[in-house]
């Protein structure tokens, strides 16, 4: 059950409730590092004691996730016959995968294009195992991801794998979600994240 998201520029705490014997999983996303000023020590992962009340929680198992390898090897597969209890998309980190075809025999296909993810929040996308990069339209300003023609195929179905970290579109059903290919990039979308004023006379950043 997803309990919340912590980011360096907003929430600094999440209330965790559970029963005795429950397992707590923490997924750490490396979003890069601040390389100047008082925040230069931008460590990742469990950097201090985690406590339950005043009792430290110990014996953590820490490991990296080879997400690129899992996608490239075809390990990400749909769960056939599964329906969500709420009748909508899953919350928290979830893989979504699907296929599409490009007609063969037509001149100039495939071509470079752009992928747009209306309603999606934040995550990464792969096409045929090729990592397009991170999307975060909920923050902006970049809305689309560049899709090179070399990542596409006209001789076999193209696979799209989306790792959504927070929340898929409300329009998703238990068996269907959608992304969109467009012919122009959108790089100047609305910036939803508030500017953060840094100390030491530095300018605000997003």
Order of alpha helices (4+ residues) and beta strands (2+ residues): beta-beta-alpha-beta-beta-beta-beta-beta-beta-beta
